[in-house]
Amino acid sequence: MTAILEVAGLRKSFGGVTVADGIDFVLERGAMHCLIGPNGAGKSSFFRLILGEHAPDAGRILFAGDDITALRSFQRIRRGISVKFQVPGIFKALSVRQNLEVAFQHHLHGQSLSATTRAMLEFAGLEHEADLQAGVLSHGQQQWLEIAMAVGVEPQLLLLDEPTAGMSPDETRKTGEMLHDLNDRGITILAVEHDMAFVEQISRRVTVLHFGSIFAEGTIAEIIDHPGVQEIYLGTADV
Ligand SMILES: Nc1ncnc2c1ncn2[C@@H]1O[C@H](COP(=O)(O)OP(=O)(O)OP(=O)(O)O)[C@@H](O)[C@H]1O
């Protein structure tokens, strides 16, 4: 296996708050990998560092073997990194179709824009909602629309920050199936997730982040059995 993402010695502080404290992390191409950790562990900040929304104080980020540490966000996106953050990123007053078109307009034009929009409507299960305002969709449908907006540009790496937050069990299961479908199409997936049943559904390997550093990494069974992991969730671990 080759690495699609390699992070070495990544550090970032905001004033007195350290969000990345020397993170070393390798993600294999083709993986479905989950990142877990207590609130405030630095998971979203790690995504923002990978995407280039935060500049690191130290460390390197390699994507597909190239050092992208100095690249701007749009350059990283152009190279094949796509992200869906926790905060909703859809335009509620626009139609579902328009949201997809806006997401793809810098990458696709003409027939390929309409073909990809159609394919992504189908992928998200929103063919019948295409002309509705995105704001009237259910919470789950809005999340699927946003995932479709992130994958229509055919990324190599998809970062998902809590994709199932607020979803019903049925919606969560469907989201897992969608992510397996994307992974089968060759997209590497790194997801921040709190729902351990979902982590088990989509992920073979799990990394635990705590106070901006890697606390543990392994299979889901190894992580569940890890003596320190439950303690950090209860806030009693001495690390
Ligand atoms: N731009 C910023 N300026 C100052 N502090 C920040 C900034 N971004 C994040 N933080 C702080 O860094 C810490 C890590 O935040 P982050 O959102 O990365 O954690 P998280 O693991 O994603 O948490 P959650 O599970 O609650 O989403 C928090 O204490 C947060 O308040």
The ligand as an SDF file (V2000), in Angstrom:
LIG
                    3D

 31 33  0  0  0  0  0  0  0  0999 V2000
   -9.1310   29.5700   15.4760 N   0  0  0  0  0  0  0  0  0  0  0  0
   -9.0420   29.2260   16.7600 C   0  0  0  0  0  0  0  0  0  0  0  0
   -8.6260   30.0940   17.7080 N   0  0  0  0  0  0  0  0  0  0  0  0
   -8.5320   29.7310   19.0000 C   0  0  0  0  0  0  0  0  0  0  0  0
   -8.8170   28.5070   19.4690 N   0  0  0  0  0  0  0  0  0  0  0  0
   -9.2610   27.6010   18.5820 C   0  0  0  0  0  0  0  0  0  0  0  0
   -9.3870   27.8920   17.1800 C   0  0  0  0  0  0  0  0  0  0  0  0
   -9.8270   26.7800   16.5500 N   0  0  0  0  0  0  0  0  0  0  0  0
   -9.9760   25.8480   17.5050 C   0  0  0  0  0  0  0  0  0  0  0  0
   -9.6470   26.3310   18.7160 N   0  0  0  0  0  0  0  0  0  0  0  0
   -9.6520   25.5960   20.0020 C   0  0  0  0  0  0  0  0  0  0  0  0
   -8.8510   24.4480   19.7950 O   0  0  0  0  0  0  0  0  0  0  0  0
   -9.3820   23.3150   20.4710 C   0  0  0  0  0  0  0  0  0  0  0  0
   -9.6060   22.2060   19.4750 C   0  0  0  0  0  0  0  0  0  0  0  0
  -10.7510   22.5370   18.6690 O   0  0  0  0  0  0  0  0  0  0  0  0
  -11.2950   21.5800   17.5320 P   0  0  0  0  0  0  0  0  0  0  0  0
  -12.5600   22.1870   17.0320 O   0  0  0  0  0  0  0  0  0  0  0  0
  -10.2330   21.2870   16.5510 O   0  0  0  0  0  0  0  0  0  0  0  0
  -11.6190   20.2640   18.3700 O   0  0  0  0  0  0  0  0  0  0  0  0
  -12.5100   19.0000   17.9600 P   0  0  0  0  0  0  0  0  0  0  0  0
  -11.7560   17.7970   18.3970 O   0  0  0  0  0  0  0  0  0  0  0  0
  -12.9030   19.0810   16.5410 O   0  0  0  0  0  0  0  0  0  0  0  0
  -13.7630   19.2060   18.9160 O   0  0  0  0  0  0  0  0  0  0  0  0
  -15.3200   18.7770   18.7020 P   0  0  0  0  0  0  0  0  0  0  0  0
  -15.3830   17.2790   18.8140 O   0  0  0  0  0  0  0  0  0  0  0  0
  -16.0050   19.4580   19.8550 O   0  0  0  0  0  0  0  0  0  0  0  0
  -15.7570   19.2940   17.3580 O   0  0  0  0  0  0  0  0  0  0  0  0
  -10.6420   23.8070   21.1550 C   0  0  0  0  0  0  0  0  0  0  0  0
  -10.3240   24.1170   22.4990 O   0  0  0  0  0  0  0  0  0  0  0  0
  -11.0250   25.0400   20.3760 C   0  0  0  0  0  0  0  0  0  0  0  0
  -11.7430   25.9660   21.1750 O   0  0  0  0  0  0  0  0  0  0  0  0
  1  2  1  0
  2  3  1  0
  2  7  2  0
  3  4  2  0
  4  5  1  0
  5  6  2  0
  6  7  1  0
  6 10  1  0
  7  8  1  0
  8  9  2  0
  9 10  1  0
 10 11  1  0
 11 12  1  0
 11 30  1  0
 12 13  1  0
 13 14  1  0
 13 28  1  0
 14 15  1  0
 15 16  1  0
 16 17  2  0
 16 18  1  0
 16 19  1  0
 19 20  1  0
 20 21  2  0
 20 22  1  0
 20 23  1  0
 23 24  1  0
 24 25  2  0
 24 26  1  0
 24 27  1  0
 28 29  1  0
 28 30  1  0
 30 31  1  0
M  END
$$$$
